[in-house]
Amino acid sequence: MMAGLLAGALGMAIYGLAPRGPVFWIGLPVMALWGLAGPASQGLMTRLVSPSEQGRLQGAGASLTSLSGLLGPGVFAATSSPIACRRCPARRGCWPPVVAFLVTRPRPPGVPQA
């Protein structure tokens, strides 16, 4: 999961810093590795709930995915004015996977989990 989150952050950074199309294309295989984070996180979550609650967990995950797919484009369009900064939207995109990585990183023994 951690590798997938880091790949997502790196891929978004490549997208945001790409001066031309060929450099942007370099980010595509890196971004593809972001897909590793979803199944890994789902596997971790299923271990934390009882077998009788698996359907609720999957339904909650699907609901959040649908809601973010519905609201995300509007929020991105509202905050991505090309007048404000030419490349800011793409650079801003690398922060969600970085934050997710920091929140989910393993902690040393004795440090309480969040």
Helices and strands as residue ranges (DSSP letters): H 2-17, H 21-32, G 33-36, H 37-48, G 51-53, H 54-79, H 88-92, H 95-104
